[in-house]
């Protein structure tokens, strides 16, 4: 199950739990198990920030179970009917290929455009 909780969020909850439970045996063990599971499932703290159009491209690719390496093959993607693949999106993906791969694999945040 994917959540928006980051590892830092879980770490801060762990510190609060330590303060609450102190050294109370079984209560702390139950909290520890829950926090350990949440930490393992949490997103990294430093997710890449990507443009909205690139986010839509990733969502589309994942919805059709397209492999990451094929997402760099723009001729293939055009042949599959993704109409929003503009020259700007292609340029961003090419110039930011490492960031694109991290976003695909780890998750991402969408850029907030200031008016």
C-alpha positions as CSV (number, residue, x, y, z in Angstrom):
1,X,0.0,0.0,0.0
2,X,1.4,3.4,-1.1
3,X,1.2,6.3,1.3
4,X,2.6,9.8,1.3
5,X,4.3,9.3,4.7
6,X,8.1,9.8,4.6
7,X,10.8,8.1,6.5
8,X,11.3,11.4,8.4
9,X,7.6,11.4,9.5
10,X,8.0,7.9,11.0
11,X,11.3,8.9,12.7
12,X,9.5,11.8,14.4
13,X,6.7,9.5,15.5
14,X,9.2,7.1,16.9
15,X,10.8,9.9,19.0
16,X,7.4,10.9,20.3
17,X,6.6,7.2,21.1
18,X,9.9,6.9,23.0
19,X,9.0,9.9,25.1
20,X,5.5,8.5,25.8
21,X,6.4,5.0,26.6
22,X,9.8,5.5,28.1
23,X,11.0,2.0,28.9
24,X,7.6,0.3,29.3
25,X,8.2,-3.3,28.1
26,X,5.4,-4.7,25.9
27,X,3.8,-1.4,25.1
28,X,7.0,-0.2,23.6
29,X,7.5,-3.5,21.7
30,X,4.0,-3.2,20.0
31,X,4.7,0.5,19.1
32,X,8.2,-0.5,17.8
33,X,6.7,-3.2,15.5
34,X,4.2,-0.8,14.1
35,X,6.8,1.9,13.6
36,X,9.2,-0.5,12.0
37,X,6.6,-1.6,9.5
38,X,5.6,2.0,8.7
39,X,9.2,3.0,8.3
40,X,9.8,0.2,5.8
41,X,6.8,1.3,3.8
42,X,7.4,5.0,3.9
43,X,8.7,7.1,1.0
44,X,12.2,8.5,1.0
45,X,12.5,12.0,2.3
46,X,14.1,13.5,-0.7
47,X,11.7,12.6,-3.5
48,X,12.5,14.1,-6.9
49,X,10.3,17.1,-8.0
50,X,9.0,16.8,-11.5
51,X,6.8,18.8,-13.9
52,X,3.1,17.9,-13.9
53,X,3.2,16.7,-17.6
54,X,6.1,14.3,-16.7
55,X,4.0,13.1,-13.8
56,X,1.1,12.3,-16.2
57,X,3.5,10.5,-18.5
58,X,4.7,8.3,-15.6
59,X,1.2,7.6,-14.5
60,X,0.2,6.6,-18.0
61,X,3.2,4.3,-18.4
62,X,2.6,2.6,-15.1
63,X,-1.1,2.1,-15.9
64,X,-0.1,0.2,-19.0
65,X,2.7,-1.7,-17.3
66,X,5.3,-0.3,-19.6
67,X,8.9,-1.0,-18.6
68,X,11.1,1.9,-17.6
69,X,13.5,1.5,-20.4
70,X,10.7,1.7,-23.0
71,X,9.6,5.1,-21.5
72,X,12.7,6.6,-23.1
73,X,11.7,5.3,-26.5
74,X,9.5,8.2,-27.6
75,X,8.7,6.7,-31.0
76,X,7.3,3.7,-29.3
77,X,5.3,5.8,-26.8
78,X,3.8,7.9,-29.6
79,X,2.8,4.6,-31.4
80,X,1.0,3.6,-28.2
81,X,-1.2,6.7,-28.3
82,X,0.1,8.9,-25.5
83,X,-1.0,12.2,-26.9
84,X,0.5,14.5,-24.2
85,X,4.1,13.6,-25.0
86,X,5.2,17.0,-26.1
87,X,8.7,18.2,-27.2
88,X,9.0,19.9,-23.8
89,X,8.3,16.7,-21.9
90,X,10.7,14.7,-24.1
91,X,13.4,17.4,-23.6
92,X,12.9,17.4,-19.8
93,X,13.1,13.5,-19.7
94,X,16.3,13.5,-21.8
95,X,18.0,16.3,-19.8
96,X,16.9,14.9,-16.5
97,X,17.1,11.2,-17.1
98,X,18.4,10.3,-13.7
99,X,15.7,12.3,-12.0
100,X,13.1,10.7,-14.3
101,X,14.3,7.2,-13.4
102,X,14.3,8.0,-9.6
103,X,10.7,9.4,-9.9
104,X,9.6,6.2,-11.8
105,X,11.2,3.9,-9.2
106,X,10.8,5.8,-5.9
107,X,7.9,8.2,-6.3
108,X,7.9,11.9,-6.8
109,X,6.4,15.3,-5.9
110,X,4.9,17.5,-8.6
111,X,6.3,21.0,-9.2
112,X,4.1,23.8,-7.8
113,X,4.0,26.6,-10.4
114,X,3.9,30.0,-8.8
115,X,1.5,32.4,-10.6
